[in-house]
Structures are given as C-alpha cells and as structure tokens.
C-alpha cells in the first residue's frame, strides 16, 4: 500500500482544507472542552484520527503529547503516527481505534455517565472478568509510564476507549503527562476532580508517582462500581482496601509506586 502524503508533510497552511483535499473526513469533533478540533480521516484505505490545535495552550499540550509518545509505548496506549505544523498551530495523526470513549465531555454538554445506554453505564454492566481485564491493562500501561519516568496528569474516563465487541481497553489523549517529579507552579493541574489527588490543587506541592497512584486508585474505584455514587461496589473487600491506601490524602501513606499498587491489586484479586 502506498503511504499517504499526510505522512510526509511537515507544514500545511490550514488543517481541515488539507485533510479534505487529501482524504475523506468522515467525522469532526469540534466541540471538545480541550479547545482542540479533531477529525476522523479515511486515507490510503485506512482510518486515522487527526487532532489539531491552534491556541497557545492547545499547541503546548500537543507538543507535550509528542514527548510522551517518544518516551513510552504500550499495546494499550494509542500510538502517535505523525505530527506536522499548520498555519496556526500543530496537528497529530493517530490510527483510528475501534471503541467508544467512556466519557466524552464537550464545551456545550457535560454529565451523562450514568445515562442508560451511555458507554460508561454499559461498561459497568459488563461481567466482572471483562472489567478486571480492562483494569489490568490500565495498570500495565502505567507500569510503562512509570518506567519512562512520567507522571500521569489529566487521566480520567475521557482518556479510556473501550471496544465492546473485542472487549479491549485503550488509552488516548495522554497529552498532559509529563516528566516527574515536579513542583506545581500554578494553582491546579488540569483534570477531573473525581480523579485528582489533593496535591494537584496546591501551588508548590510535589507531583510524583504517588500522585499517579492516587489517580489510578480512583480509576479502579470508579470503574469497578455500578454507579457514579460509589454505593454499588462490585469488587472484593481486599480490593477496596487497596484502593483506600492508594487514595490516601497524605501521599506518604499511599503505595510508593505503580508497581507496588499493581502487585497489591493482583494479590487482592
């Protein structure tokens, strides 16, 4: 198969007209709360996901994403295929992955996790072995993140793609991950309050692997519950004890690494 020109280009004046000329846009994501505009593109007989940014914050985020993908690779993390500059910013090209984002926030609408038929509601109704397999992939991917010296930032259910046909979890939009530890120089990090550690809201705090442990603990808690109110726990008491330690308010009381969290989780399971 001949490579599509998009994989040779380094600069285009405007992203959407270029994509329309060189392929077929089959879907546009223009209302994202990230401020980026993304496209589903059919090109060279294959579907691709193209994410563009034109604001300074958006461009910085996509540049950070390039660094993340240079540092870490894992079967569950959607890989970066190419990047190029545009007249007003930057664009990244990823393979199109089958599945549905468990939560899809937009500027105009939020909520809906518990709505009947929503991806999250359907995920929470899956048999436990399928949920556990997805959670194992989430932890496995973050062992690779930890090994690369990165800290998870802005990880939440909007980064999780689940294929309900093949029962596979994939992770996308890890744009805010960064090398750690680091000191927070703003009032808060980006992210969902439902997943964020207390130190992510305190200027001057240290953000390190224990922050990642907290976020992963919250992911385990929220994905292994039957509802948003966290009153319908589907796991074991031992797993819940692991989560309590992972999400302790004091970072020193948490597991000291993703590896130790994963080991405790697998033992409890």
N, C-alpha and C positions, 0 to 999 in steps of 0.2 A: 504493500500500500504506500502511495506517495505521501510524504509528510505534508501537512497543510502549511501554507505560508505563515500562519499565525505563529508557528514555532521558530521562524527565522526573523520575524520583525522585532525591531528594538524600539521603534517610536512610531506612533500614529497621531495625526492631528486631533482626531475625535474618536472615542471608542465605539459608540453604538453604530455610527455610519460605517466604520471599518468592518465591524462584525457582520453587518447586514450585507455588505458587498462580497465578503469572502466566505460566508456560510449562511446558515438559516437559523435565525433566532426563534426558538420555539417557546421561550418563557422569559419574562422580565420580572425582576424583583426590585421595584423602585421605591418601596415604602418602608425600607428597613430602618430600624432605630439606630443602626450603626452609622447612618449617613452615606453608606456605600450603595451603589447600584450594581446589581449582578444580573447575569444573563445565562440562560441555557442555550448553548450553541451546538448545532449539528454541523460538523466539519470533517471532511475526509472519512465519511462513513462512520463517525463516532460522535457521541455526545460529550460536551465539555461544559464546565461551569466557569464562567469568566466574571471576576469580581473587580470592579473599578472604583477608584476613589479620586475625588477632586478637591477635597478640603484639606488643609494642613494636618488636622488630626487624623483624617482617614488615610492620607498618604503615609503618615508616620506609622500608623497601625499596620498597613500592608508591608512597609519596609521591615517592620519587626517580624511579620509573618515569614518573610523570606529568610531572615536569620534563624527563626525557629526551625524551618524545614531543612536548612543547611546543617543544623545541629542534631536533629533527631529524626529517625524514621521508624515506623512500626506498622505492621499489617492493618491495625485498626485506625491509624491516622491517615486521612485522605492526603495523598502526596501532592506536592506542588510540581506542575509540569513545565511551566514557563512564566516569565514576567517580562513586561515591557512598559516603557513610558508612554504617556499620552500627552496631548497638548496642555491639559490642565491637571495631570496627576500621574497615576500609576495603575496598572492592571495586572492581575494574577490569573493564571489559567490552571485549572484543576480538572482531572477526569470527573465526569458526571457519575455519581454513585447512586445506585438504587436505594430507595428507602425514604423515610419521612422524618423530618426534624421533630423531636419530641415536643418542642415548644417553639413557636415561630412568632416572636414579637415584632411588631411594626410600629411606626410612628402613630398611626391612627387607631390601633387596637391592641390591647393587652388582655391578659387573662385567657381563660378557655382551657386550662389544663384539665379541669375536671369535667368538661362538657362531654356528654355521651358521644362516642364515636371519634373523639379527638385522639391524636397519636399517643399522648400520654395516658389517657384513660384506657386505650386498647393495650398499651404496654403493661399497665398494671394488672390487666386481666389475664396475662399470659401464664401458662404453667410455670411453676417455680423453677424447674430446671433450665428453662429458656431465659428467665430473668437472671438467674445465677450465672449463666454463660456470658450474658451481656456485661454483667458487673465484673466478671473475671477479666474480660477484655479491657474494660475501663481501667482496672488496676494494672494490668500488664502493660498497657500503653504508658502509664505514668511511672512504671519502673524504668522505661526507656527515657522518659522525660527527666527523671531524677538522675539517671546515669549521665545524661548530657549536661547536667549542671543547671537545668532550667527550673523555674518556679511557675506553677500554674496560676494564671491570673484570668479572671472573667470566664472560668469554666462553669457552665450551668447546662440545663437541659436543652438550651438552644444550640449547643455545640454537639448534640448527640443525634446521629442519624440511625434509625432502626429500619431494617429491611424485614417486613412482616412475612414475606414469602420465604426467604432463605434463613431468617432468624439470625441476622448478623448485626452487630453494633459497629458503627464507625464514628470517628470524631472529626469535626471540621471546625473552621473559624477559631483556631487557637492563636489568633493574631496578637493577643496581649501577653502571651507567655514571654518570660524574659530571664536572663541570667540572674542567679541568686547566690547568696543572699544580697539584698539591697535595702537601703533605707528609704522609707516612703517620704517623698518631698512635697506631696500635695495633701489635701485634706482627706481624700479617699481614693481607692483604686476603682477602676471600672468593674462592674459585675452585678450580679443579682444578690440582693440582701439575703435571700433564702440559702445561699451557698457560701457567703463570705465570712471569713474569720474576723473576730473583733479588731485585731491589729490592722486590718485593711481600711479602717476608718480613722486611724490615728496618725497624724503627721509626725514623722520622726521615729516611727516604730520600725522594727526589723521584719522584713518579709523574707521567709526562707522556706525550707522543705516542710517545716511544721505547719506552715500556712497551707501548703498543698495537701497535707494530711487532713487538715480540718475540712477543706473543700471536698475532698474525696469522701470523708465521713458523712458529710451532708448529702452527697450524691447517693451513697449507699442507703442512707435513711429514707430519702425521698423516693427513690426508685423501687424500694422493696416494701412500700406501703401501698395500700389500696386506695388511698385518697390524699388530698392536699392537707387535711387537718392533722395528719400524723397520728391518727387514732385507730388505724386498721393495719397494724404491723403484721407482715406476712413471714417474717424471719423467725429465728430462734432467739431465746434469751441470751445465749452466748454471743450471737452476732450483735444484738443490741448493746451488750456490754462493750464490745469492741468499738462500736460507734460512739458510745458515751466517752470513751477515752480519747478517741480521735478528735472529737469535737469539744474537748475541754476548753474553757475560756482562757486558761493560762497555757501558753504554748509549751512551757516546760513539763506540763502534765500529759501532753499528747505523746503518741508514738514518735520516736525521733527520726523516722524515715518512712518513705513509702514502702520499702522492703519489709520493715517490721510490721506495718499496718497490714500489708498483703499476707504475710505469714500468719498473723493473728486471725485474720479473716478466714483464711483457708482452714486453720485449725478449728475455729468455731463452727464452720460449715460441715 
